[in-house]
Amino acid sequence: MNSIPENFHKRMKNMLEDEAEPFFQTYQTKSYQGLRINTLKTSVKEFLRITDFELAPIPWCSVGFYYTEQDRPGKHPYHAAGLYYIQEPSAMSVVEYLDAAPGDTILDLCAAPGGKSTQIAAHMEGQGLLISNEITASRAKALSENIERLGIKHAIVTNESPERLANRFPQFFDRILVDAPCSGEGMFRKLEEACRDWSLGKVEECALIQKDILDSAAEMLKPGGTIVYSTCTFSKEENEERIAFFLQNHPEFQLIEIDHQHGIAPGRPEWGSDRADLSYTARLWPHRLEGEGHFAAKLQKQYEDSFSSSARPSKGPKVDKTSWQLFEAFFQENLTIHKWDGNFILFGEQLYLLPQGAPNIEKLKVLRPGWHLGTIKKGRFEPSHSLALGIHTNDVKQSISFSAKSPEIVRYLKGESLLVDEKYKGWILVCVDGYSLGWGKVSNGQLKNHYPKGLRWV
């Protein structure tokens, strides 16, 4: 088992007192592993019917399940098709508190690698606007890839600081998730590097960063809106103390009580200026439930007599006539989609569908300005992997499906060509058990593989 830092051990012993011993005993056991079914692509009932994973329900998330080491869901074709997201079980609780709904305008402010963003998107059922932001460029790339894999079409992925976003989007969002960067104490059982990187100084440093992030989030939230703040750490400085300080400096906010069920404990007022309402927050302790640990607080901004947002509507390079004709030719020949919800925009050679209600994103660092449809190349349109993962078999004129256990699926995921019936010609959607996986192009009975090189199985 991983070596626990001595100062962490002393601090938690003082904080937990009689509960310290059962808390530390969890570090002698293996961590829990979970996956969350992506209801944008399948239902829980259907997924349980087709899978042979050994799954057990996670009580605080209706689409979450524990899996065993033998299942190896990260190496399964269903993972490549975006049917689920592998996520630490206690982390699945946070988005449930956000109450995201279809039609909302939502910001996930610290979104990488994308677990909570993809969970929010499923609650939104493809309707509304989701901006998923990550300040670290390398992590923002992973976030964008997960948004793509799970077939999310109404999200914009940005790589910005919270302060820059706050300047652009005052009072713009209905709901904001702040899954704040933290000292990561809830990762000690899973990651040796989390233990090595930890220090009391890091706890203090993270608490200061969290203060600034929360202040920016407060600026961007509409009156009546909700912020959910969360961490995967146990320190009072990053949890109860952080919320108490925020409420002291933002009297327009109040805490909303989180339902404490399934072993989820209330926050501790004595760890945050003795504010009684800190008991409304949630503590997921590893010795009380089957998860690594989390903290969450739900904050609501009070209504004002009047408010306005200065965020301007979206703008983007218009699609020129030639580019549009190339896309339309592909569309007419290969797709059966009758309605496109959003505005077509062109970034260089890349064609996107910008979500309806999107604000102006000019001069922001944007990795994904909506649903990536494909590339305008010389004299032709080439569909993107994102387009394949965002559609279903009834959206295309040609599709071919293989079993998850078939050698053809493994060959396809490795980037190899396949032999198929000569009745197929041109672009074809390749599927696993009826779920879209990627593109192929057929000529004379041979399917040329268009699965992205960077994603291919080795």
VENPE-V561636 format. One record per helix or strand. SS is the DSSP state (2 for helix, 1 for strand). FROM is the first residue (numbers start at 1). TO is the last residue. Records with the same first field share a line. If there is no record, write none. Layout:
SS->FROM-TO / FROM-TO
This chain:
2->6-28 / 44-50 / 73-75 / 77-80 / 89-98 / 115-124 / 137-149 / 162-168 / 185-187 / 192-197 / 200-220 / 240-249 / 269-271 / 276-280 / 321-334 / 385-389 / 393-395 / 407-413 / 453-455
1->34-37 / 56-57 / 64-66 / 84-86 / 105-108 / 129-133 / 155-158 / 173-179 / 221-231 / 253-256 / 265-266 / 282-284 / 294-301 / 313-313 / 335-335 / 343-347 / 350-354 / 359-359 / 366-369 / 371-377 / 380-383 / 396-396 / 399-402 / 418-419 / 426-432 / 435-443 / 446-449
